[in-house]
Each structure stands twice: as C-alpha cells, then as structure tokens.
C-alpha cells in the first residue's frame, strides 16, 4: 500500500480523490489526480506524483506529467 502526494506549480490546485494506491513491488498502478489552473497560473507546467510505502517510508518513487 502506498500513500500518494501530488504537487503542481504555483497557482494550480491539485486534488487526489484517493490518497492510497495498491501495487505489487516493482509493479504499476493507476492514480487519478485532478488539477486546475487558477487565475494567473502558468498554463503549462509539470505535476509531480509521489508514492511512499505505508510500511517502509524509505521506499518511494515519483513521476511527472505535463499540465496544459
């Protein structure tokens, strides 16, 4: 089980409908992340999603996707 955290550039609001995700070690899973640009936000940027193991906080991984 992994705890998810999302971060976006200043001016963007991000929300994780579910902050937990299940995946086998070395496996993949899908996570839904909602992002919305606020007034004055850059129209492009990177969203970073980080997953940290609930049983071993030293185990984590992250990835990015482009916001536009």
VMD Tcl script that builds the backbone (N, CA, C; Angstrom):
set m [mol new atoms 204]
animate dup $m
set s [atomselect $m all]
$s set {name element resname resid chain x y z} {
  {N N UNK 1 A 0.844 -1.169 0.000}
  {CA C UNK 1 A 0.000 0.000 0.000}
  {C C UNK 1 A 0.894 1.237 0.000}
  {N N UNK 2 A 0.524 2.209 -0.812}
  {CA C UNK 2 A 1.318 3.425 -0.966}
  {C C UNK 2 A 0.484 4.660 -0.695}
  {N N UNK 3 A 1.089 5.646 -0.042}
  {CA C UNK 3 A 0.475 6.955 0.201}
  {C C UNK 3 A 0.892 7.865 -0.945}
  {N N UNK 4 A -0.069 8.529 -1.587}
  {CA C UNK 4 A 0.208 9.394 -2.728}
  {C C UNK 4 A 0.228 10.860 -2.318}
  {N N UNK 5 A 1.081 11.616 -3.001}
  {CA C UNK 5 A 1.165 13.059 -2.799}
  {C C UNK 5 A 1.363 13.701 -4.169}
  {N N UNK 6 A 0.614 14.746 -4.452}
  {CA C UNK 6 A 0.725 15.435 -5.742}
  {C C UNK 6 A 1.140 16.883 -5.506}
  {N N UNK 7 A 1.981 17.388 -6.382}
  {CA C UNK 7 A 2.428 18.782 -6.303}
  {C C UNK 7 A 2.428 19.374 -7.702}
  {N N UNK 8 A 1.997 20.627 -7.794}
  {CA C UNK 8 A 1.932 21.325 -9.078}
  {C C UNK 8 A 2.530 22.715 -8.907}
  {N N UNK 9 A 2.795 23.396 -10.017}
  {CA C UNK 9 A 3.358 24.743 -9.932}
  {C C UNK 9 A 2.428 25.710 -9.195}
  {N N UNK 10 A 2.996 26.800 -8.749}
  {CA C UNK 10 A 2.234 27.843 -8.055}
  {C C UNK 10 A 1.054 28.277 -8.922}
  {N N UNK 11 A -0.084 28.416 -8.286}
  {CA C UNK 11 A -1.279 28.846 -8.995}
  {C C UNK 11 A -2.197 27.710 -9.409}
  {N N UNK 12 A -1.703 26.481 -9.340}
  {CA C UNK 12 A -2.508 25.310 -9.667}
  {C C UNK 12 A -3.045 24.683 -8.379}
  {N N UNK 13 A -4.239 24.146 -8.465}
  {CA C UNK 13 A -4.826 23.388 -7.369}
  {C C UNK 13 A -4.837 21.929 -7.787}
  {N N UNK 14 A -4.340 21.045 -6.927}
  {CA C UNK 14 A -4.366 19.614 -7.227}
  {C C UNK 14 A -5.142 18.886 -6.135}
  {N N UNK 15 A -5.794 17.809 -6.540}
  {CA C UNK 15 A -6.572 17.014 -5.597}
  {C C UNK 15 A -6.426 15.550 -5.965}
  {N N UNK 16 A -6.256 14.741 -4.951}
  {CA C UNK 16 A -6.218 13.288 -5.109}
  {C C UNK 16 A -7.509 12.732 -4.511}
  {N N UNK 17 A -8.436 12.231 -5.340}
  {CA C UNK 17 A -9.664 11.661 -4.799}
  {C C UNK 17 A -9.393 10.498 -3.844}
  {N N UNK 18 A -8.299 9.784 -4.068}
  {CA C UNK 18 A -7.896 8.681 -3.195}
  {C C UNK 18 A -6.395 8.810 -2.966}
  {N N UNK 19 A -5.988 9.015 -1.726}
  {CA C UNK 19 A -4.568 9.202 -1.421}
  {C C UNK 19 A -3.826 7.893 -1.190}
  {N N UNK 20 A -4.489 6.762 -1.371}
  {CA C UNK 20 A -3.850 5.453 -1.221}
  {C C UNK 20 A -3.924 4.691 -2.541}
  {N N UNK 21 A -2.887 3.908 -2.820}
  {CA C UNK 21 A -2.859 3.067 -4.016}
  {C C UNK 21 A -2.181 1.750 -3.668}
  {N N UNK 22 A -2.671 0.692 -4.271}
  {CA C UNK 22 A -2.076 -0.628 -4.066}
  {C C UNK 22 A -1.321 -1.039 -5.325}
  {N N UNK 23 A -0.145 -1.617 -5.130}
  {CA C UNK 23 A 0.664 -2.122 -6.240}
  {C C UNK 23 A 1.634 -3.156 -5.693}
  {N N UNK 24 A 1.915 -4.146 -6.493}
  {CA C UNK 24 A 2.938 -5.125 -6.138}
  {C C UNK 24 A 4.306 -4.457 -6.223}
  {N N UNK 25 A 5.273 -4.968 -5.483}
  {CA C UNK 25 A 6.638 -4.433 -5.547}
  {C C UNK 25 A 7.129 -4.481 -6.988}
  {N N UNK 26 A 7.591 -3.363 -7.494}
  {CA C UNK 26 A 8.079 -3.275 -8.862}
  {C C UNK 26 A 6.977 -3.192 -9.899}
  {N N UNK 27 A 5.726 -3.170 -9.460}
  {CA C UNK 27 A 4.592 -3.136 -10.379}
  {C C UNK 27 A 4.135 -1.719 -10.682}
  {N N UNK 28 A 3.040 -1.634 -11.390}
  {CA C UNK 28 A 2.449 -0.349 -11.742}
  {C C UNK 28 A 0.978 -0.335 -11.358}
  {N N UNK 29 A 0.450 0.843 -11.216}
  {CA C UNK 29 A -0.971 1.022 -10.952}
  {C C UNK 29 A -1.371 2.382 -11.502}
  {N N UNK 30 A -2.661 2.648 -11.507}
  {CA C UNK 30 A -3.157 3.944 -11.966}
  {C C UNK 30 A -3.606 4.766 -10.772}
  {N N UNK 31 A -3.439 6.082 -10.901}
  {CA C UNK 31 A -3.892 7.001 -9.857}
  {C C UNK 31 A -4.582 8.174 -10.538}
  {N N UNK 32 A -5.702 8.571 -9.987}
  {CA C UNK 32 A -6.435 9.714 -10.522}
  {C C UNK 32 A -6.004 10.974 -9.775}
  {N N UNK 33 A -5.639 11.998 -10.542}
  {CA C UNK 33 A -5.229 13.284 -9.973}
  {C C UNK 33 A -5.998 14.367 -10.720}
  {N N UNK 34 A -6.620 15.256 -9.966}
  {CA C UNK 34 A -7.323 16.377 -10.571}
  {C C UNK 34 A -6.459 17.612 -10.433}
  {N N UNK 35 A -6.354 18.384 -11.509}
  {CA C UNK 35 A -5.565 19.617 -11.478}
  {C C UNK 35 A -6.333 20.729 -12.171}
  {N N UNK 36 A -6.285 21.913 -11.584}
  {CA C UNK 36 A -6.982 23.058 -12.157}
  {C C UNK 36 A -6.108 24.293 -12.008}
  {N N UNK 37 A -5.967 25.018 -13.105}
  {CA C UNK 37 A -5.184 26.258 -13.082}
  {C C UNK 37 A -6.025 27.377 -12.500}
  {N N UNK 38 A -5.461 28.100 -11.570}
  {CA C UNK 38 A -6.125 29.266 -11.003}
  {C C UNK 38 A -5.826 30.501 -11.828}
  {N N UNK 39 A -6.471 31.599 -11.487}
  {CA C UNK 39 A -6.246 32.851 -12.188}
  {C C UNK 39 A -4.783 33.264 -12.050}
  {N N UNK 40 A -4.141 33.551 -13.169}
  {CA C UNK 40 A -2.758 33.987 -13.164}
  {C C UNK 40 A -1.733 32.856 -13.161}
  {N N UNK 41 A -2.184 31.610 -13.118}
  {CA C UNK 41 A -1.245 30.474 -13.121}
  {C C UNK 41 A -0.637 30.294 -14.503}
  {N N UNK 42 A 0.595 29.813 -14.534}
  {CA C UNK 42 A 1.189 29.441 -15.809}
  {C C UNK 42 A 0.308 28.381 -16.441}
  {N N UNK 43 A 0.104 28.452 -17.736}
  {CA C UNK 43 A -0.771 27.498 -18.412}
  {C C UNK 43 A -0.074 26.168 -18.676}
  {N N UNK 44 A 1.211 26.135 -18.480}
  {CA C UNK 44 A 1.957 24.880 -18.657}
  {C C UNK 44 A 2.853 24.676 -17.444}
  {N N UNK 45 A 3.093 23.425 -17.139}
  {CA C UNK 45 A 3.970 23.102 -16.022}
  {C C UNK 45 A 3.965 21.604 -15.804}
  {N N UNK 46 A 4.690 21.169 -14.817}
  {CA C UNK 46 A 4.769 19.752 -14.511}
  {C C UNK 46 A 4.078 19.451 -13.199}
  {N N UNK 47 A 3.304 18.388 -13.203}
  {CA C UNK 47 A 2.695 17.861 -11.994}
  {C C UNK 47 A 3.559 16.693 -11.540}
  {N N UNK 48 A 3.912 16.652 -10.270}
  {CA C UNK 48 A 4.721 15.559 -9.735}
  {C C UNK 48 A 3.855 14.726 -8.800}
  {N N UNK 49 A 3.834 13.420 -9.054}
  {CA C UNK 49 A 3.108 12.479 -8.209}
  {C C UNK 49 A 4.137 11.590 -7.517}
  {N N UNK 50 A 4.058 11.525 -6.192}
  {CA C UNK 50 A 4.986 10.725 -5.400}
  {C C UNK 50 A 4.207 9.679 -4.619}
  {N N UNK 51 A 4.707 8.453 -4.634}
  {CA C UNK 51 A 4.112 7.352 -3.872}
  {C C UNK 51 A 5.135 6.880 -2.842}
  {N N UNK 52 A 4.705 6.789 -1.587}
  {CA C UNK 52 A 5.570 6.353 -0.496}
  {C C UNK 52 A 4.932 5.148 0.179}
  {N N UNK 53 A 5.728 4.106 0.389}
  {CA C UNK 53 A 5.226 2.888 1.023}
  {C C UNK 53 A 4.709 3.185 2.429}
  {N N UNK 54 A 3.547 2.649 2.750}
  {CA C UNK 54 A 2.983 2.815 4.087}
  {C C UNK 54 A 3.758 1.992 5.114}
  {N N UNK 55 A 4.371 0.889 4.696}
  {CA C UNK 55 A 5.075 0.020 5.637}
  {C C UNK 55 A 6.567 0.337 5.761}
  {N N UNK 56 A 7.123 1.058 4.790}
  {CA C UNK 56 A 8.547 1.406 4.815}
  {C C UNK 56 A 8.727 2.757 4.131}
  {N N UNK 57 A 8.720 3.818 4.912}
  {CA C UNK 57 A 8.772 5.179 4.368}
  {C C UNK 57 A 10.044 5.467 3.573}
  {N N UNK 58 A 11.056 4.600 3.673}
  {CA C UNK 58 A 12.273 4.811 2.879}
  {C C UNK 58 A 12.068 4.374 1.431}
  {N N UNK 59 A 10.955 3.719 1.142}
  {CA C UNK 59 A 10.646 3.253 -0.217}
  {C C UNK 59 A 9.642 4.199 -0.850}
  {N N UNK 60 A 10.100 4.940 -1.855}
  {CA C UNK 60 A 9.195 5.852 -2.552}
  {C C UNK 60 A 9.667 6.021 -3.990}
  {N N UNK 61 A 8.768 6.516 -4.810}
  {CA C UNK 61 A 9.094 6.793 -6.197}
  {C C UNK 61 A 8.189 7.924 -6.661}
  {N N UNK 62 A 8.607 8.608 -7.708}
  {CA C UNK 62 A 7.798 9.703 -8.217}
  {C C UNK 62 A 7.924 9.788 -9.720}
  {N N UNK 63 A 7.003 10.502 -10.296}
  {CA C UNK 63 A 6.994 10.716 -11.734}
  {C C UNK 63 A 6.324 12.043 -12.023}
  {N N UNK 64 A 6.476 12.525 -13.242}
  {CA C UNK 64 A 5.867 13.786 -13.623}
  {C C UNK 64 A 5.038 13.621 -14.879}
  {N N UNK 65 A 4.093 14.526 -15.039}
  {CA C UNK 65 A 3.354 14.629 -16.294}
  {C C UNK 65 A 3.169 16.106 -16.585}
  {N N UNK 66 A 2.961 16.438 -17.838}
  {CA C UNK 66 A 2.849 17.828 -18.285}
  {C C UNK 66 A 1.426 18.330 -18.109}
  {N N UNK 67 A 1.275 19.493 -17.502}
  {CA C UNK 67 A -0.016 20.165 -17.397}
  {C C UNK 67 A -0.126 21.156 -18.541}
  {N N UNK 68 A -1.295 21.229 -19.157}
  {CA C UNK 68 A -1.525 22.238 -20.190}
  {C C UNK 68 A -2.984 22.558 -20.307}
}
mol reanalyze $m
mol bondsrecalc $m
mol representation Tube
mol addrep $m
